[in-house]
Amino acid sequence: MGGAIQIYDAAPLLLLSVVTGRVVPSTVISFRVPTPDSRVTASVAIVVSVQQQLGLQQGFPFDITNGAAFSYALWLAGRDQDEGGSGLYVPTVNLLGTRAAPVAVPTDINIMGYSDDFDGGQDEIYGEFTVAGSWFANPLAARLYVRYQPSACEICDDEWREIVEQCNPQVPQSLVVT
């Protein structure tokens, strides 16, 4: 026990990038967040940032749609590995919405994304970021941020390093519209 703060911020991962005045096609972008230890909380955040055109001030209320029909939805599921059979990771619990009915986010123009904390009850968190096709006036980027930290206990330093080595969120294929 070293007494150091045990927090690991994984590198941000790009989900979506759009340049000015482009059509964003309807698409589903998947991602996975390993939860390697039941004593560790994974804070999952999707942050949408908009680079405003010159002359506009960032402040609130700030509508990320900028008058366009840009919207997205999230489905998050806990998945466990079928260790006795196929070896695949299979959804075992819905954490946010369902695959058939993902949750539209954000629900307020003052919110620039989504964030929640999940305890390591499953082997991983699987997500689908669904983008409704639309035209967008300003450059936009959506990124996945994940922070890991012990839930309610201190973990010895050697064990914490082993856990962190398994904390590698993945976005198999982001969408870049240029």
C-alpha positions as CSV (number, residue, x, y, z in Angstrom):
1,M,0.0,0.0,0.0
2,G,1.7,3.1,-1.2
3,G,-0.9,5.7,-0.3
4,A,-0.8,7.2,-3.8
5,I,-4.1,8.2,-5.4
6,Q,-5.2,5.3,-7.6
7,I,-6.8,6.8,-10.7
8,Y,-6.1,5.7,-14.3
9,D,-7.4,7.8,-17.1
10,A,-7.3,5.9,-20.4
11,A,-6.3,7.8,-23.5
12,P,-9.4,9.5,-25.1
13,L,-10.7,7.7,-28.1
14,L,-12.3,9.3,-31.2
15,L,-15.8,8.1,-32.0
16,L,-16.9,10.8,-34.6
17,S,-15.2,13.7,-36.3
18,V,-17.1,16.0,-38.8
19,V,-15.8,19.1,-40.6
20,T,-18.0,22.1,-41.3
21,G,-20.9,21.8,-43.6
22,R,-20.9,18.0,-44.1
23,V,-23.5,15.4,-44.0
24,V,-23.1,12.9,-41.2
25,P,-24.4,9.5,-42.4
26,S,-26.6,7.4,-40.2
27,T,-24.2,4.9,-38.5
28,V,-23.5,2.9,-35.4
29,I,-20.1,3.2,-33.8
30,S,-19.3,0.5,-31.2
31,F,-16.9,0.6,-28.3
32,R,-15.8,-1.6,-25.4
33,V,-14.6,-0.8,-22.0
34,P,-12.9,-3.6,-20.0
35,T,-13.8,-3.9,-16.4
36,P,-11.0,-6.2,-15.2
37,D,-11.8,-6.2,-11.4
38,S,-15.0,-6.0,-9.5
39,R,-13.4,-3.6,-7.0
40,V,-12.8,-1.0,-9.7
41,T,-15.3,1.6,-11.0
42,A,-15.2,2.6,-14.6
43,S,-16.4,6.2,-15.3
44,V,-17.5,6.2,-18.9
45,A,-18.1,9.6,-20.7
46,I,-19.0,10.5,-24.2
47,V,-18.1,14.2,-24.8
48,V,-19.3,16.0,-27.8
49,S,-17.4,19.2,-28.7
50,V,-18.2,21.8,-31.3
51,Q,-15.8,24.3,-32.7
52,Q,-17.9,27.3,-33.2
53,Q,-17.5,29.7,-36.1
54,L,-15.8,33.0,-35.5
55,G,-17.9,35.6,-33.8
56,L,-19.9,33.1,-31.7
57,Q,-19.4,33.0,-28.0
58,Q,-19.4,29.8,-26.1
59,G,-21.7,30.0,-23.2
60,F,-25.0,28.6,-21.9
61,P,-27.4,27.8,-23.2
62,F,-25.4,26.3,-25.9
63,D,-27.2,24.1,-28.4
64,I,-24.8,21.5,-29.9
65,T,-27.2,21.0,-32.8
66,N,-26.7,24.6,-33.9
67,G,-30.2,24.4,-35.5
68,A,-29.4,21.2,-37.3
69,A,-31.1,17.9,-36.8
70,F,-27.9,16.3,-35.3
71,S,-28.8,13.7,-32.7
72,Y,-27.3,10.6,-31.2
73,A,-28.3,7.7,-29.0
74,L,-26.5,5.3,-26.7
75,W,-27.0,1.7,-25.8
76,L,-24.7,0.4,-23.0
77,A,-24.7,-3.3,-22.0
78,G,-22.6,-5.3,-19.5
79,R,-21.0,-8.3,-21.2
80,D,-19.5,-11.4,-19.8
81,Q,-17.2,-13.9,-21.5
82,D,-18.8,-17.3,-22.3
83,E,-15.7,-19.1,-20.8
84,G,-17.3,-22.6,-20.9
85,G,-18.5,-22.4,-24.5
86,S,-17.7,-20.0,-27.4
87,G,-15.3,-17.7,-25.5
88,L,-17.2,-14.7,-26.9
89,Y,-18.4,-11.7,-24.9
90,V,-22.2,-11.8,-24.7
91,P,-24.5,-9.1,-23.4
92,T,-25.9,-10.1,-20.0
93,V,-27.5,-6.9,-18.8
94,N,-28.7,-3.5,-20.2
95,L,-27.0,-0.6,-18.5
96,L,-28.5,2.2,-20.6
97,G,-31.4,1.7,-23.0
98,T,-31.7,-1.4,-25.1
99,R,-30.2,-2.3,-28.5
100,A,-33.7,-1.9,-30.0
101,A,-34.3,1.3,-28.1
102,P,-31.1,3.2,-27.4
103,V,-31.4,6.3,-25.2
104,A,-31.3,9.7,-27.0
105,V,-28.6,11.9,-25.4
106,P,-28.2,14.6,-24.5
107,T,-31.7,15.4,-23.4
108,D,-30.9,19.0,-22.6
109,I,-29.1,21.5,-24.9
110,N,-26.9,22.6,-22.0
111,I,-25.4,19.1,-21.6
112,M,-22.5,18.3,-24.0
113,G,-22.5,14.5,-23.7
114,Y,-23.2,11.6,-21.3
115,S,-21.4,10.3,-18.2
116,D,-21.9,7.5,-15.7
117,D,-20.0,5.3,-13.3
118,F,-20.1,1.5,-13.5
119,D,-18.8,-1.0,-11.0
120,G,-17.0,-4.0,-12.4
121,G,-19.8,-6.5,-12.2
122,Q,-19.4,-7.6,-15.8
123,D,-16.3,-8.4,-17.8
124,E,-16.7,-5.4,-20.0
125,I,-19.1,-2.5,-20.9
126,Y,-20.1,-2.6,-24.5
127,G,-21.6,0.5,-26.1
128,E,-23.1,1.5,-29.4
129,F,-23.1,5.3,-30.3
130,T,-25.8,5.7,-32.9
131,V,-25.7,8.8,-35.1
132,A,-28.9,9.9,-37.0
133,G,-27.9,11.1,-40.4
134,S,-28.0,14.9,-40.8
135,W,-26.1,18.0,-42.0
136,F,-24.0,19.8,-39.5
137,A,-23.0,23.5,-39.7
138,N,-20.0,23.5,-37.4
139,P,-17.0,21.1,-36.9
140,L,-17.9,18.4,-34.3
141,A,-16.0,15.7,-32.5
142,A,-17.3,13.0,-30.1
143,R,-14.8,11.2,-27.9
144,L,-14.9,8.3,-25.4
145,Y,-13.3,9.0,-22.1
146,V,-12.8,6.3,-19.4
147,R,-11.5,6.7,-15.9
148,Y,-10.7,3.8,-13.6
149,Q,-10.5,4.0,-9.8
150,P,-11.1,1.7,-6.9
151,S,-14.7,1.7,-5.8
152,A,-14.4,1.7,-2.0
153,C,-11.1,0.2,-1.1
154,E,-7.4,0.7,-1.6
155,I,-5.7,-1.8,-3.8
156,C,-2.0,-2.7,-3.3
157,D,0.3,-0.9,-5.8
158,D,1.5,-4.1,-7.5
159,E,-2.1,-5.4,-8.0
160,W,-3.2,-1.9,-9.2
161,R,-0.5,-1.9,-11.9
162,E,-1.7,-5.3,-13.1
163,I,-5.3,-4.1,-13.2
164,V,-4.3,-0.9,-15.1
165,E,-2.5,-3.0,-17.7
166,Q,-6.0,-4.6,-18.6
167,C,-7.7,-1.2,-18.8
168,N,-7.6,-0.6,-22.6
169,P,-10.9,0.7,-24.0
170,Q,-11.3,0.2,-27.7
171,V,-13.2,1.8,-30.6
172,P,-12.8,-0.7,-33.5
173,Q,-13.7,2.0,-36.1
174,S,-14.5,5.6,-35.6
175,L,-16.3,7.7,-38.2
176,V,-14.4,10.7,-39.8
177,V,-16.4,12.8,-42.2
178,T,-14.2,15.2,-44.2
